[in-house]
Amino acid sequence: MEKLMRRILEVDGEEIPVWLASTRQGHVLHMGEREIPCTLDEAAGRGAYVLEISDTRIPMRIAVDESATFIHFGGRAYEIGRTDPADALDRAGSGASQDQMLAPMPGVVVSVSVAPGDAVKEGAPMLVIESMKLETTVTAPRDGIVAELPFATGDSFGGKDVLLRLEPQEETD
């Protein structure tokens, strides 16, 4: 049975979806289509570890804070930022200026509470998605009419796919 730890890592300004699967034999690091068997063992000293990939052993030190992980090995230090999928959704264009809610990364629609043609008020929940094992409720960024909803409950979507589009409400006298 695999235990998955899914993350979005930011390395040199690039967001990379990765996950580490714990198996009975060790770990498998998944990066896109690549699967890399590895082990990470604690070593003597604060924050000291040894990463083993194939027959290569890499001593390193790891420090973690709220927003990033710092890894030092081979004479270099690396800062690996972490992105909250909900924040990624906001940055991906879910603001009222674009009226499109874009998927921050691939995932699945967990539930849908609106349909095309429905009027929504700012802050109203419209759908729940799951990406990287984290559920996120997509809410209306402003009052409007649901113009497009291309996915139903259980549907998979890709990164940057349009999850929902709003159009302005017509004003009535």
N, C-alpha and C positions, 0 to 999 in steps of 0.2 A: 504494500500500500504506500503510495507516495504522499508526502506532506508538502504542499506547495507554499512558497513564500514569493509573492509576486510584487514587483516594484517597477517604477519608472525611474531610471537613473539618468542624471544629466552629466555627461562627460564632455568636456571642452565645448559646452554650449549646445550639444546635441542630445535630445531626449531619446533614450533607448529602453524599450520595454524588455525586461529580463525577469526571469524567475529561477529560483533555486529549488529543485525538487530533492527532498530527502528520501532515500530509498534504503533498503536493508543493506545494500552494498556500499553506501556512501552518499554522495550527492551528484546531481547532474545539473549543470548550469545551462539554461536555455537562453539563447540570444537570437531571436528571429527563428530561422530554420536550423541554426546550429545547436547541437547538444554536446556539451563538454563534460565528461565524467571527471570528478575532482573530489578531494577531501580538504577540509579546513580544520586543523587541529591546533588547540592552544599550546603555546610554548612557554618557557620560563620568562617571566618579566611582564610588567603591566602592559596590556594591549598587544602582546606578542602572539603571533600565529605562524603556522607553516601551511601554505597552500600547496597541495600536490596535484599536478595535472600530468597525466601519463606517468613518466618516470622522472619528471622535473619537480624538485622541491624548492619553493620560493619562500624564504623567511620574510615576514612583514610585520609592521605594527599598524594597528587599527584604532582610531579614536572616533567616537560617534557623538554628535550633538543633535539638537532639534531639527536642523535643516540639512545637514550633510554628514557624510562619512569621509574621514580623512585616512588615506592609506599611504604608507611609506614603505617602499621597497626599491631595490636596485639603485639606491642613491637618489631617488626622486620621490617627491610627495605629490599625491593626487587628491583632489577634492571631488567627491562624487555627490552631487546634489540629489535630493529626492523631491518628487513632484506628487502632490496630493491629486488624485484623479479629478476631484471636484474642482480644484483650482485650474487644472488643465482644461476642463470643460468650459470654465469661464473665459480663459484666454483664447480658446479655440473659436470664439465668435458668437457666444451666446448672448451678447448684449443687444439691446433694443436697436442700436444703430444698424445692425445687419439683419435683424429679425430672423436669424437662423440659429438653431441650436445644433452645433457640430459635435460629433463624437470625438473625445480627446484621444481615444485609442480603440482598438477592436473590443467588442463586447456583445452582450445579449440584452434584449429588452425584457425586463422582469414583469412590468405591468404598464398598462396604458389607461389613463383616466379621462382622456378627451378624444374627440373625433373631428375630422375636417368639418368646418362650418361652425363649430362650437365657439361661443364667446368666452374669453377668459379674462380674469382680473390679475393685475400684477401680483406676483407671489404665489399664484395658484399652482398646485402640483399638477403636472401634465403627464409625465411618465417617469418610471424608475428604470435605471439601467444598471447593469453589473459589468464592470471592467476590472480586470486584475483582482478579482475576488472582493471588490468593494462596491457596495450599492450606492448609487447617487440618485437623488430625486431632482429631476429637471423641472424647474418652475418657470412660470411666465415672467419675462423681464419687464413687461408692461401690459396694459390692457390691450386686447386685440382679438382677432378671429384666427382660429387654427386654419391655415391655408393648405398645409401639406403635412402628412404624417405617414411616411413611407414604410414604417415598420410596425408589426403587431407583436403582441406578447409572445415570447419564445424565439423571435427572429434574431439572427446574428447580424451585426453590422461591422463595418471596417472603420479604421481611424479616419477622422475628418469627414465621414459620411454625414449628410444632413439628417438629423433625427426628427426635426420638427421645424416648420416655418410659420411665422405669424404674418398677418397683414393687418393694416389699420382698421379699426371699427369705423363704419360710416356713421357720421353724426346725424341724429334725428332731431327734428324741430319739435 
